[in-house]
Structures are given as C-alpha cells and as structure tokens.
Amino acid sequence: MQDVLLFMTEASVKRFVKTICSFVPISSEIKDSFNVINTFFTEEQIKEMGAPKEVIPLFHIDLMLGEDGRPKYSTSGYEAVQTIIGIFESGISSLHEIN
C-alpha cells in the first residue's frame, strides 16, 4: 500500500511541475508597459508533447490605481509565487512522509 501511495504522489508532483512549466513562455518581448508579447509552443508542438490544449494564463493580476492614486497590482506577485511554491512543497513533503 505504501508503494502505491508513493507512486501516486510522485506522479501528482510530476504532473504539477509539468503543468507549471507549460505556462512558462518560450520567450517574452516587452515593447512597453502596455505591449508584452509572450511566445508559447505552437499547437503542433503541444500535440507532439501529448497535451493538446489551449494556452491560458496560470493566474491573472490586474494593474489598478490605489487610493493614493498610485498604480498597484490587484494581487502581489510575491503572493502568487508563494502560493505556487506552497503547493509544490506540500507535494514534496508528502513524498518525504511516505518514505
């Protein structure tokens, strides 16, 4: 039973890493603060990798004006990154507990 749980958890962590990596663009070209061009794999390349799907953002952060009239983000980039890292670390901890 312990081996089955280990393999399932390992597979889950690998899927999580693959999913996160699928949202990383191949390249980004920043023209100005309003024009950022992210280049992702083509549909043909995605099909070759065995995961045909539409590329959608992993998360969405809006740029808005704060009460003081200064620009701010709707969610801190730090919080978004910490959430992703927390999920990954939970998976790794689960693997460690099984062994």
N, C-alpha and C positions, 0 to 999 in steps of 0.2 A: 504494500500500500504506500509506503514511504517513497519508493521509486516512482510510482505513478504520479504522486503529488509533486515530486521533484521535476519530472519531465514536463508536467503541465505548467508548472510555474516558470521553468526555463523557457518554454515555448511562448508563454504570455509576455515575459520580459523581452524576448527577441522580437515579437510582433510589435510591442510598444516602441522599441528602438527603431524598427523599420518604418513604422508609421510616422514618428517624429522626423526621421531623416527624409521621408517622402515630401515633407513640407518645406524643406530647405531648397531654395532655388539654385540652379546651376551657376547663375550669375545675376548680378543686380547692377543696373545702370541708373545713377541718380543724376537727373538733369537739373532739377531744382526742388524746392520744398513741396511742390505740387505734382511733380512728374518723376515717378520711380518706376523703372521697367525691370520686372523680375522675369528671368528666363527659366522655364521648367523643362523637364523632359517632354518630348513630343508624345502624342497618343500612341504612335507605333512603338516607341521605346518603352513606354509603360506596359503595353501589351506583351512585349518581349520579356519584361521582368515578371510577368504573370499577375499583375494587379491593375487591370484596366479600370480607371476611374477618372472622374473629373477633378481637376486640381482646385481645391477650395482652401481658403485661409484656415490656419490652425486656430487662430484667435483673432479678435478684432479690437483694436484700440483706436478710439476717436481722439482727434485733436480738437480741443474746445477752449473757450475763454473762461477763466476763473472769475471769481467775484471781484478780484482786484484788477480785472481787465487784461491780465497776462495770460498767454497761452499755457495750457496744461493738457495732459493726457487723461482720458477717462479712467484708465487703469494704468498703474505704474508698470513699466517694462520689467522692473525687478520682481514684482508680484507674479507676473505671467511666467517668467523664467523659474521662479521658486516653486510654482505650482507644478510645472513640468518635471523639475528635478525631484520634488517630493514624491510624485507618482513613481518615478524611476527608482528612487531609493527604497520605497516600500516594496517594490518587486524584488530588488536585490536583497533586502532584509529577509524577505520570505524565503529566498533561496538559501540564505545563510542559516535560518532557523531549521530548515529541513535537514541540512547536513549536520 
